[in-house]
Amino acid sequence: MPYHHQNIIQKFGSDGNLERTWVLPRAVDEPLRPHVMMSDDGNIMMGWVVTEEIAPILQPWVDEPIDLASGEWHISCDGYWD
């Protein structure tokens, strides 16, 4: 069974609980690379708060406005077994 990684956007509530997750397409890897630490194969390393610089890169892949003032938006890499 292969193990896969996917980059994700996470929205947390004001209570700190995860509300929603979106999977980022691989096409977003290179535009994100200058802004976050990534592995050679394009996986985001560690978790990152969404900033003013990266929100426009992510917004097309999220079906609601990214509210930077809330501090509730993060990106990271998630893994799963296929």
PyRosetta script that sets phi, psi and omega in degrees:
from pyrosetta import init, pose_from_sequence

init()
pose = pose_from_sequence("MPYHHQNIIQKFGSDGNLERTWVLPRAVDEPLRPHVMMSDDGNIMMGWVVTEEIAPILQPWVDEPIDLASGEWHISCDGYWD")
pose.set_psi(1, 117.8)
pose.set_omega(1, -179.4)
pose.set_phi(2, -76.0)
pose.set_psi(2, 151.8)
pose.set_omega(2, 176.9)
pose.set_phi(3, -103.1)
pose.set_psi(3, 130.9)
pose.set_omega(3, -177.7)
pose.set_phi(4, -117.9)
pose.set_psi(4, 152.3)
pose.set_omega(4, 173.9)
pose.set_phi(5, -117.4)
pose.set_psi(5, 147.3)
pose.set_omega(5, 174.3)
pose.set_phi(6, -143.7)
pose.set_psi(6, 139.1)
pose.set_omega(6, 176.0)
pose.set_phi(7, -81.8)
pose.set_psi(7, 139.2)
pose.set_omega(7, -174.1)
pose.set_phi(8, -134.4)
pose.set_psi(8, 156.3)
pose.set_omega(8, 169.0)
pose.set_phi(9, -107.9)
pose.set_psi(9, 134.6)
pose.set_omega(9, 178.7)
pose.set_phi(10, -123.2)
pose.set_psi(10, 138.9)
pose.set_omega(10, 174.6)
pose.set_phi(11, -114.8)
pose.set_psi(11, 123.2)
pose.set_omega(11, 178.5)
pose.set_phi(12, -104.3)
pose.set_psi(12, 151.1)
pose.set_omega(12, 176.0)
pose.set_phi(13, -81.3)
pose.set_psi(13, 171.7)
pose.set_omega(13, 179.1)
pose.set_phi(14, -64.4)
pose.set_psi(14, -17.9)
pose.set_omega(14, 176.7)
pose.set_phi(15, -86.9)
pose.set_psi(15, -0.1)
pose.set_omega(15, 179.1)
pose.set_phi(16, 87.7)
pose.set_psi(16, -3.5)
pose.set_omega(16, 179.0)
pose.set_phi(17, -84.3)
pose.set_psi(17, 143.5)
pose.set_omega(17, 178.3)
pose.set_phi(18, -66.8)
pose.set_psi(18, 128.1)
pose.set_omega(18, 179.3)
pose.set_phi(19, -101.1)
pose.set_psi(19, -44.5)
pose.set_omega(19, -177.3)
pose.set_phi(20, -150.5)
pose.set_psi(20, 158.2)
pose.set_omega(20, 176.4)
pose.set_phi(21, -137.8)
pose.set_psi(21, 139.7)
pose.set_omega(21, 174.1)
pose.set_phi(22, -124.5)
pose.set_psi(22, 140.3)
pose.set_omega(22, 176.2)
pose.set_phi(23, -89.4)
pose.set_psi(23, 131.7)
pose.set_omega(23, 178.6)
pose.set_phi(24, -88.1)
pose.set_psi(24, 138.8)
pose.set_omega(24, 175.0)
pose.set_phi(25, -73.2)
pose.set_psi(25, 156.8)
pose.set_omega(25, -179.9)
pose.set_phi(26, -62.4)
pose.set_psi(26, -21.2)
pose.set_omega(26, 178.7)
pose.set_phi(27, -62.0)
pose.set_psi(27, -18.1)
pose.set_omega(27, -178.1)
pose.set_phi(28, -87.1)
pose.set_psi(28, -14.5)
pose.set_omega(28, -175.7)
pose.set_phi(29, -54.6)
pose.set_psi(29, -54.1)
pose.set_omega(29, -175.1)
pose.set_phi(30, -66.5)
pose.set_psi(30, -42.3)
pose.set_omega(30, 175.9)
pose.set_phi(31, -62.2)
pose.set_psi(31, -28.9)
pose.set_omega(31, 179.8)
pose.set_phi(32, -80.6)
pose.set_psi(32, -27.4)
pose.set_omega(32, -171.3)
pose.set_phi(33, -49.8)
pose.set_psi(33, -41.9)
pose.set_omega(33, 179.8)
pose.set_phi(34, -68.1)
pose.set_psi(34, -13.4)
pose.set_omega(34, -171.9)
pose.set_phi(35, -106.6)
pose.set_psi(35, -20.6)
pose.set_omega(35, -179.0)
pose.set_phi(36, -136.8)
pose.set_psi(36, 161.4)
pose.set_omega(36, 176.1)
pose.set_phi(37, -78.2)
pose.set_psi(37, 127.5)
pose.set_omega(37, -178.7)
pose.set_phi(38, -131.7)
pose.set_psi(38, 151.1)
pose.set_omega(38, 173.8)
pose.set_phi(39, -74.7)
pose.set_psi(39, 168.1)
pose.set_omega(39, 179.0)
pose.set_phi(40, -58.9)
pose.set_psi(40, -32.1)
pose.set_omega(40, -178.6)
pose.set_phi(41, -90.6)
pose.set_psi(41, 12.3)
pose.set_omega(41, 170.7)
pose.set_phi(42, 92.7)
pose.set_psi(42, 10.8)
pose.set_omega(42, 178.7)
pose.set_phi(43, -88.8)
pose.set_psi(43, 132.3)
pose.set_omega(43, 177.4)
pose.set_phi(44, -66.0)
pose.set_psi(44, 130.3)
pose.set_omega(44, 178.9)
pose.set_phi(45, -100.0)
pose.set_psi(45, 127.7)
pose.set_omega(45, -176.4)
pose.set_phi(46, 70.9)
pose.set_psi(46, -179.2)
pose.set_omega(46, 177.5)
pose.set_phi(47, -104.0)
pose.set_psi(47, 148.7)
pose.set_omega(47, -177.5)
pose.set_phi(48, -134.3)
pose.set_psi(48, 138.0)
pose.set_omega(48, 172.8)
pose.set_phi(49, -73.4)
pose.set_psi(49, 137.8)
pose.set_omega(49, 178.0)
pose.set_phi(50, -69.2)
pose.set_psi(50, 127.8)
pose.set_omega(50, -177.8)
pose.set_phi(51, -110.4)
pose.set_psi(51, 173.9)
pose.set_omega(51, 178.1)
pose.set_phi(52, -59.4)
pose.set_psi(52, -32.7)
pose.set_omega(52, -178.8)
pose.set_phi(53, -72.6)
pose.set_psi(53, -36.4)
pose.set_omega(53, -175.3)
pose.set_phi(54, -98.4)
pose.set_psi(54, -15.8)
pose.set_omega(54, 179.6)
pose.set_phi(55, -55.8)
pose.set_psi(55, -43.3)
pose.set_omega(55, 179.2)
pose.set_phi(56, -64.3)
pose.set_psi(56, -27.6)
pose.set_omega(56, 177.1)
pose.set_phi(57, -70.7)
pose.set_psi(57, -37.0)
pose.set_omega(57, -175.6)
pose.set_phi(58, -85.5)
pose.set_psi(58, -31.5)
pose.set_omega(58, -171.0)
pose.set_phi(59, -52.4)
pose.set_psi(59, -38.8)
pose.set_omega(59, 179.7)
pose.set_phi(60, -62.0)
pose.set_psi(60, -17.6)
pose.set_omega(60, -176.1)
pose.set_phi(61, -101.7)
pose.set_psi(61, 3.9)
pose.set_omega(61, -178.2)
pose.set_phi(62, -121.7)
pose.set_psi(62, 134.4)
pose.set_omega(62, -174.9)
pose.set_phi(63, -92.1)
pose.set_psi(63, 22.5)
pose.set_omega(63, 172.5)
pose.set_phi(64, -149.6)
pose.set_psi(64, 157.2)
pose.set_omega(64, -178.4)
pose.set_phi(65, -63.1)
pose.set_psi(65, 137.9)
pose.set_omega(65, 175.3)
pose.set_phi(66, -83.6)
pose.set_psi(66, 116.9)
pose.set_omega(66, -179.0)
pose.set_phi(67, -96.4)
pose.set_psi(67, 98.0)
pose.set_omega(67, -177.2)
pose.set_phi(68, -65.8)
pose.set_psi(68, -32.3)
pose.set_omega(68, -177.6)
pose.set_phi(69, -63.3)
pose.set_psi(69, -26.3)
pose.set_omega(69, -177.2)
pose.set_phi(70, -72.8)
pose.set_psi(70, -27.1)
pose.set_omega(70, -176.4)
pose.set_phi(71, 68.6)
pose.set_psi(71, 14.7)
pose.set_omega(71, -174.0)
pose.set_phi(72, -97.5)
pose.set_psi(72, 2.8)
pose.set_omega(72, -176.6)
pose.set_phi(73, -106.6)
pose.set_psi(73, 131.1)
pose.set_omega(73, -178.1)
pose.set_phi(74, -139.0)
pose.set_psi(74, 156.0)
pose.set_omega(74, 171.3)
pose.set_phi(75, -124.8)
pose.set_psi(75, 149.1)
pose.set_omega(75, 179.5)
pose.set_phi(76, -164.5)
pose.set_psi(76, -173.1)
pose.set_omega(76, 177.3)
pose.set_phi(77, -115.7)
pose.set_psi(77, 138.6)
pose.set_omega(77, 179.2)
pose.set_phi(78, -122.5)
pose.set_psi(78, 145.6)
pose.set_omega(78, 178.8)
pose.set_phi(79, -118.3)
pose.set_psi(79, 155.5)
pose.set_omega(79, 178.9)
pose.set_phi(80, -154.2)
pose.set_psi(80, 153.4)
pose.set_omega(80, 175.4)
pose.set_phi(81, -89.0)
pose.set_psi(81, 137.5)
pose.set_omega(81, 179.6)
pose.set_phi(82, -94.9)
pose.dump_pdb("model.pdb")
